[in-house]
Amino acid sequence: MARVLFTSCPAYGHVLPLLPLLRAAERAGHDVRLATGPDLVGPLAAWGIDAHPVGPTWAESWSAHEAVWADQGMPDGQRMMDGVVVLFGTPALARLVDLSVMAHDWRPDLLVHEVLEMAGPLLGRRLGVPSVVRGFGPMFPFYAELIGPAGAAIGEPGLWAHVSAEQALDICPPSLEPTGPQPWPQAVPLRPSAGEAGPLPPAVATALGDGRPLAYFTLGTVKNVDTADLTIGLEALASYDGIVVATTGRPLRPHEVGPVPANAVLTQFVPQTTLLERADLLVSHSGSGTMLGGLVHGVPQVALPRGTDQPQNAALLARAGAGVVVDPEDYAVSTIRAAVARVNGDPAYRAAAMRVRDEIAAMPDADTVWADLGA
C-alpha cells in the first residue's frame, strides 16, 4: 500500500477531473488523500474523499486576481501574468506550507497534481518524491508561458523545468488536441470523465419525467458572476422545444434572476454525468470539464466562452464540428437562440459529437492508467 497525495487549487473545474484517478488509486488499495482549499473540503468529504484543507480559499485567490485586473493602467499582458501569479503562484506557496506540515507525519510516496497546481511539484521536489501532472482539459502550449514565469515570480525559477519533466496524463481526445508544440510530448492518454453520478435534485427529476428533449445550460462556477448573463441565456432558451435545466453554480435569490421561463428548471448544482447521459443539447461556458463531459456522452454544444481557457476550448470544439461558438461580444438573446437552432437543426453536429465520444471511449480508463503508473 502506497501513500498517494492528490493536490489541486480549490476550483471545481480543477479538482473534479482528478477524481477518476483518485478513485482508481482507492480501488487499488492505497492510502489516498486530496489536499485543496478549505472551501472545497466539505463537498469532497460528502463524497467520501479524505480531503484536507491547505492554503487559501478560491474566493480569496480570485479576489486578488480581480484586483490585478482592475488596474486599468497596466498593460493587458502584464495584468494577465500578474493575475496568474496571484491566482496560482502565491496561493501555492501557502498550500506548500500546509502540505509540508502534513508530510511531516504522513509522507506521501507519490504526488498527483493538476496542471496549474504548483504546490504539488514543489513538495515533490522538496521530499524527493515522484509527482505526476494531470491535465484538466486540453494541454495547451501556453502552459510553459504561464508556469515558468509564475514560478520565477514566487522564487522558484526551476519550476517549469521540473514540471515539464514529470509524467503527464492527458485527458484530451485526439480531435480536440491543440496545435503547436506539446508541453508534455510523452503524455499518456487518460479517458476523461463527465463526473461522479448522483441523484438529481427533486425538481429536476420531476421535470425530466415526461421524456421531452433536454438542454443543459450552465455558465460554470468561476466566470458566472454577472447574473444578467444567466438571464439572457434563459430567455434565449425559452423557445427551446423541451426542458431546460440551468445551474447557477452559486446561491441566487429568485429576484436576482427574474422570471424563469416555463420550460426551465433552475438549480445551483447537478451531478453533471447524470444529466448529460440523457441530454440532447449542452449550452455552456465551455469550461474544460463541462465541454469534455458533454462529449463523453456525445452531446452537441453551443459554447458561450466567458474567459480563462474557455475561448480556446470553444475553438477546439468548433474545429471538431461538435458545436457552435457565440463569442463574448456577441452574447445576446438573438445570437444564442440562433446558435441553438443551428445545432438542433443540423444532425452533423451530433454526428461529430458522437465521433468524439467514440474517441474518448477508446482512451485508457483510470484503472488501466493507474496500474501502468506502477504505484
C-alpha positions in Angstrom: 0.0 0.0 0.0 1.4 3.4 -1.0 0.5 6.8 0.3 -0.8 8.9 -2.6 -1.4 12.6 -2.3 -3.5 14.5 -4.8 -3.3 18.3 -4.8 -5.3 21.0 -6.6 -6.1 24.6 -6.4 -9.6 25.0 -4.9 -11.6 25.4 -8.1 -14.2 22.8 -9.1 -13.0 22.6 -12.7 -9.5 21.7 -11.4 -10.4 19.3 -8.6 -13.2 17.2 -10.1 -11.1 15.9 -13.1 -8.7 14.4 -10.5 -11.4 12.1 -9.0 -11.4 9.2 -11.5 -7.7 8.6 -11.0 -8.2 9.1 -7.2 -10.9 6.5 -7.2 -8.7 4.2 -9.1 -6.0 4.6 -6.5 -8.5 3.8 -3.8 -9.7 0.7 -5.6 -6.1 -0.4 -5.9 -5.9 -0.4 -2.1 -3.7 2.7 -1.5 -3.9 5.3 1.3 -5.2 8.3 -0.6 -5.6 11.9 0.4 -6.7 15.0 -1.5 -5.4 18.4 -0.4 -7.1 21.6 -1.7 -8.5 24.9 -0.3 -10.8 24.8 2.7 -13.9 25.8 0.7 -14.0 22.5 -1.2 -13.2 20.2 1.7 -16.8 19.9 2.8 -18.2 18.9 -0.6 -15.4 16.5 -1.2 -15.8 14.9 2.2 -19.5 14.4 1.5 -18.4 12.3 -1.5 -16.4 10.1 0.9 -13.0 11.6 -0.1 -10.3 12.0 2.6 -9.9 15.8 1.9 -7.6 18.1 3.8 -7.6 22.0 3.8 -4.4 23.7 2.6 -3.8 27.3 1.6 -6.4 29.9 0.9 -9.9 29.6 -0.5 -10.7 30.1 -4.1 -12.6 33.3 -3.2 -9.6 34.8 -1.6 -7.3 34.0 -4.6 -9.9 35.2 -7.1 -10.4 38.4 -5.2 -6.6 39.1 -5.6 -6.9 38.2 -9.3 -9.8 40.6 -9.8 -7.8 43.4 -8.0 -5.0 42.9 -10.5 -7.4 43.2 -13.5 -9.0 46.3 -12.0 -5.7 48.2 -12.6 -6.5 49.8 -15.9 -3.1 51.5 -16.1 -1.3 48.2 -16.5 -0.8 46.6 -20.0 -3.0 43.6 -20.6 -0.1 41.2 -20.9 1.3 42.3 -17.5 -2.1 42.1 -15.9 -2.6 38.5 -17.3 0.8 37.4 -15.9 0.3 39.1 -12.6 -3.2 37.6 -12.4 -1.8 34.1 -12.9 0.8 34.7 -10.2 -1.8 35.8 -7.6 -4.3 33.1 -8.6 -2.0 30.1 -8.9 1.5 31.1 -7.7 1.3 32.9 -4.4 -1.5 30.6 -3.1 0.7 27.6 -4.0 3.3 28.9 -1.6 0.7 29.0 1.2 -0.5 25.5 0.2 3.1 24.3 0.3 3.5 25.4 3.9 0.4 23.4 4.9 1.4 20.4 2.8 4.9 20.3 4.4 3.2 20.1 7.8 1.1 17.2 6.6 4.1 15.4 5.1 5.9 15.6 8.4 3.5 13.0 9.8 2.1 11.4 6.6 4.9 11.3 4.0 3.5 10.6 0.5 5.1 8.1 -1.8 3.6 9.7 -4.9 2.1 13.1 -5.7 -0.6 13.7 -8.4 -1.4 17.4 -9.2 -3.5 19.2 -11.7 -1.6 21.2 -14.3 -1.9 24.6 -12.7 -1.3 23.5 -9.1 2.3 24.5 -8.3 2.4 23.4 -4.6 2.4 19.6 -5.5 5.5 19.6 -7.7 7.3 21.9 -5.2 6.5 19.5 -2.4 7.6 16.5 -4.5 10.9 18.2 -5.3 11.5 19.1 -1.6 10.7 15.5 -0.5 12.4 13.7 -3.4 9.1 12.1 -4.2 7.9 11.4 -7.8 5.0 13.5 -9.0 2.5 13.2 -11.9 0.9 16.1 -13.7 -2.7 15.6 -14.9 -4.5 17.9 -17.3 -8.0 19.1 -16.6 -8.6 19.9 -20.2 -6.5 20.3 -23.4 -2.8 20.6 -22.7 -2.2 24.0 -24.3 1.3 25.1 -25.4 0.9 28.3 -23.4 1.2 26.3 -20.1 5.0 26.8 -20.4 4.5 30.5 -20.8 2.4 30.6 -17.6 4.1 28.1 -15.3 7.7 29.2 -16.0 7.3 33.0 -15.3 4.9 32.3 -12.4 7.4 30.0 -10.8 10.1 32.7 -11.2 7.8 35.3 -9.7 7.4 33.3 -6.5 11.1 32.5 -6.2 11.0 29.1 -7.9 12.7 29.7 -11.3 13.3 26.0 -11.9 9.6 25.1 -11.5 8.8 24.7 -15.3 11.9 22.5 -15.8 10.7 20.3 -13.0 7.1 20.1 -14.1 7.8 19.6 -17.8 9.9 16.5 -16.9 7.1 14.9 -14.9 5.0 12.0 -16.1 1.9 13.7 -17.7 -1.6 12.4 -18.2 -3.6 14.0 -21.0 -7.4 13.7 -21.0 -7.9 15.4 -24.3 -9.3 13.2 -27.2 -7.4 13.3 -30.5 -9.9 15.6 -32.3 -9.5 18.3 -29.7 -5.7 18.2 -29.3 -4.4 21.8 -29.6 -2.0 22.7 -32.4 1.6 23.8 -31.7 4.4 22.3 -29.6 3.1 19.9 -26.9 4.3 20.8 -23.4 4.5 17.1 -22.5 5.2 15.2 -25.7 5.3 11.9 -23.9 2.0 12.4 -22.1 -0.1 9.3 -21.5 -3.7 9.4 -22.7 -6.4 9.1 -19.9 -10.1 8.9 -20.6 -11.9 12.0 -19.3 -15.0 11.7 -17.2 -18.3 13.6 -17.0 -18.1 13.4 -13.2 -19.4 11.2 -10.5 -23.0 10.1 -10.7 -25.6 11.1 -8.1 -29.3 11.7 -7.6 -30.8 14.7 -9.4 -32.5 17.5 -7.3 -36.1 16.6 -6.9 -37.4 19.5 -9.1 -35.1 18.4 -11.9 -36.0 14.7 -11.7 -39.7 15.6 -11.8 -39.2 17.9 -14.8 -37.4 15.1 -16.7 -40.2 12.6 -16.1 -42.1 13.2 -19.2 -39.3 12.3 -21.6 -39.1 15.6 -23.5 -35.8 16.7 -25.1 -33.3 18.1 -22.6 -31.0 21.1 -22.9 -28.5 21.6 -20.1 -27.5 25.3 -19.6 -24.6 26.3 -17.3 -22.0 29.1 -17.1 -19.9 27.3 -14.6 -18.6 28.3 -11.2 -16.0 31.0 -11.9 -16.9 33.3 -14.8 -20.6 33.3 -13.7 -20.8 36.4 -11.5 -22.9 38.5 -13.9 -26.5 37.4 -13.3 -27.6 39.2 -16.5 -25.7 36.6 -18.5 -27.8 33.8 -16.9 -31.0 35.8 -17.5 -30.1 36.3 -21.2 -29.3 32.6 -21.7 -32.6 31.6 -20.1 -34.5 34.0 -22.3 -32.8 32.6 -25.4 -33.7 29.1 -24.4 -37.3 29.9 -23.6 -38.2 28.9 -27.2 -36.4 25.5 -26.9 -38.8 22.7 -27.6 -38.1 20.7 -24.5 -36.9 21.1 -20.9 -34.1 23.4 -19.9 -32.1 22.5 -16.8 -30.0 25.5 -15.8 -27.4 25.6 -13.0 -26.3 28.8 -11.3 -23.0 27.5 -9.7 -23.7 29.7 -6.7 -26.6 30.6 -4.4 -29.0 33.0 -6.0 -32.3 34.5 -4.8 -35.2 34.4 -7.2 -35.3 38.2 -7.6 -31.7 38.2 -8.8 -32.6 36.1 -11.8 -36.0 37.5 -12.7 -38.8 35.4 -14.3 -37.7 31.9 -15.2 -39.2 30.6 -18.5 -41.9 28.0 -18.2 -39.7 25.3 -19.8 -36.8 25.8 -17.4 -35.8 24.5 -14.0 -33.1 26.4 -12.1 -30.8 24.8 -9.5 -27.4 25.5 -8.0 -25.7 22.3 -8.9 -26.4 18.9 -10.6 -24.3 15.8 -10.9 -23.3 16.5 -14.5 -22.9 13.0 -15.7 -26.4 12.0 -14.5 -27.8 14.9 -16.6 -25.5 14.7 -19.6 -26.2 11.0 -20.2 -29.7 11.9 -21.3 -29.1 15.5 -22.6 -29.8 16.4 -26.2 -28.0 19.7 -26.1 -25.4 21.4 -23.9 -25.3 25.2 -23.8 -22.3 26.3 -21.6 -19.3 28.5 -20.9 -17.2 25.7 -22.5 -15.1 25.1 -19.4 -12.9 22.1 -19.8 -14.8 19.7 -17.5 -18.2 20.7 -18.9 -17.2 20.6 -22.5 -15.4 17.2 -22.2 -18.2 15.9 -20.0 -20.7 16.6 -22.8 -18.5 14.9 -25.3 -18.2 11.8 -23.1 -21.9 11.4 -23.8 -21.8 12.6 -27.5 -23.8 15.8 -26.8 -23.7 18.6 -29.4 -23.0 22.0 -27.9 -23.4 25.8 -28.0 -20.3 27.3 -26.5 -20.6 30.7 -24.7 -17.0 31.3 -23.6 -16.5 33.9 -20.9 -12.7 33.9 -20.2 -9.7 31.9 -18.9 -9.2 28.9 -21.3 -12.8 28.8 -22.4 -12.3 30.6 -25.8 -9.6 28.1 -26.7 -11.8 25.2 -25.6 -14.6 26.6 -27.7 -12.4 27.0 -30.7 -11.3 23.3 -30.5 -14.9 22.2 -30.1 -15.9 24.1 -33.2 -12.9 22.8 -35.1 -14.1 19.2 -34.3 -17.5 20.1 -35.7 -19.3 19.3 -32.4 -20.6 22.7 -31.7 -21.1 26.4 -32.4 -19.5 29.3 -30.6 -21.1 32.6 -29.6 -18.3 35.0 -28.8 -18.5 37.2 -25.7 -19.0 40.4 -27.7 -22.0 38.7 -29.5 -23.6 37.4 -26.3 -27.3 38.2 -26.7 -30.7 36.5 -26.8 -30.9 36.6 -30.6 -27.4 35.1 -31.2 -27.7 32.4 -28.6 -31.2 31.5 -29.9 -29.8 31.3 -33.5 -26.9 29.1 -32.4 -29.3 26.7 -30.6 -31.5 26.5 -33.7 -28.4 25.8 -35.9 -27.1 23.0 -33.7 -30.6 21.4 -33.3 -31.3 21.7 -37.0 -28.2 20.1 -38.4 -27.5 16.5 -37.5 -23.8 16.9 -38.5 -23.1 18.5 -35.0 -24.5 15.4 -33.2 -22.6 13.1 -35.6 -19.3 15.0 -34.8 -20.0 14.8 -31.1 -20.6 11.1 -31.3 -17.3 10.7 -33.2 -15.5 12.4 -30.4 -17.5 10.3 -27.9 -16.1 7.2 -29.6 -12.5 8.6 -29.4 -13.0 9.1 -25.7 -14.3 5.6 -25.2 -11.2 4.2 -26.9 -8.8 6.0 -24.4 -7.4 4.0 -21.5 -9.6 4.3 -18.4 -8.4 5.4 -14.9 -7.8 1.9 -13.6 -5.6 0.9 -16.6 -3.6 4.1 -16.4 -3.2 3.8 -12.6 -1.9 0.2 -13.0 0.6 1.4 -15.6 1.9 4.1 -13.2 3.2 1.3 -11.1 2.3 2.9 -7.8 
